[in-house]
Amino acid sequence: QKDGSLNEVTSPDKIGQPYKVPDSVIRVGREMARGIHTESHPAVFPPEFVEFLIRTWSGDGAIVYEPFSGSGTTIIACENLGRLCRAVEISAAYCAVALQRWADHTQRTPVLLEA
């Protein structure tokens, strides 16, 4: 769907198992078409897309590893689902985008933890 939601044919409610991946290809429209374009990152996805995959492959309280955090979609999805996200991003600019998206979503302030 243009808004990033699953259509009825691929909805988990319309297949035998609630968390089964319905196809080998998951179709998500371009971010420009979904209206969530940002000039700070070229591939912003809706958290609902990632939430579907996280629910499929992890349990409550699980740790989800995200080696390419980008715009922070997985971080937000884990926040929504009660999972712990361990995200890595090499680009300082993309880290700033991810932190800002998380802060906007949660209405909280990120805290830097030092070892």
N, C-alpha and C positions, 0 to 999 in steps of 0.2 A: 504494500500500500504506500501511497505517497507520504503518509504521515509516519511511516516506519513500523506500523503495526502489522501483525500477521493477518492474512486474509482467511476467510472461512475454510478454504480447502486445506491450508497448511496449519490451521489452528490446532493446538494439542487437544482441544476439546472434541475435535471431529475425527480423531484416530483412536486406535485401541488402547494405547498406553498414554497417560497424561504427560509424560516427559520424554517421549520418544521423538528423535529427530525425524521429521516426516520426509525428508528428501536429502540427497547427497549435496544439493546446492540450496543454500538459504538465500533468498532474493531480498535485497534491501535496496530501495531507490537511492539515487545520488543525494547527497546531503543538501544540495541546492534545491532539489525538488521537495524535500521535506521541510524547507523553511528554517533550518537550524544552521545555516552556513555561518562560518566564522572565518575571518581573514587570518586568524592565528593558527589554524590547523586545517588541512585539506580534507580530512576524513573523520568528521564528527558523526558518530552513530548514536541513535537513541538508546538509553539504558535498557529499555524493554527488550531490544534485540539480544543483548548480552545476557540479560536476566534469564531468558529462555534457555540459553546454553548452560549457564551456571546451575540452574535448577536441574537440568538434565544430567549433569555430570558431577554434582557435589551435594553434600548434605548440609544441614544446618550447622553453623559454626565452623565449617571447613575453611582451610586456607586456600586461596586462589592465587596462583602466581601469574603475573602479567609482565612478560619480558619487554614489551613494547607499549608502554602506557599511553603515549600519544596525548590525546585530548582528555583522558581520564574516564572514559565511559565505563570500563570495568571497575574502577574504584567506586563510582557512583552506584553501579549495579550491585556490588558486594555490600555497600552500605544499606541499600534497600532490602537486601535478602538476609542480612545478618551473617554474612560471611566476612572473613578477614582477607583483605587484599594485600599482597606483597607485590608492589609495582616498581618497575625499573624504566627509566627513560633517560637517554643520553643527552637530549636537547634541553638546555635550561629554559628555553622559550616555551617548549611544550609542557615542561613541568609547571611553569607558571600558568599555562592554560588549564591544565588538569586541576591544580590547586584552586584556581578561581571558580571553575565549574563545580567542584566539590563544595566550596564555601557557599556559592550561590544556591546549590541544591539543599544543603543541610542547614544553612543559616548559622554556621559555626565558623570559628577561625582556626585554620590549620596551625599546628604547633610543631616546631622543629625540635626533634629529639637528637641530642648529641651523645655519642658513645663515650 
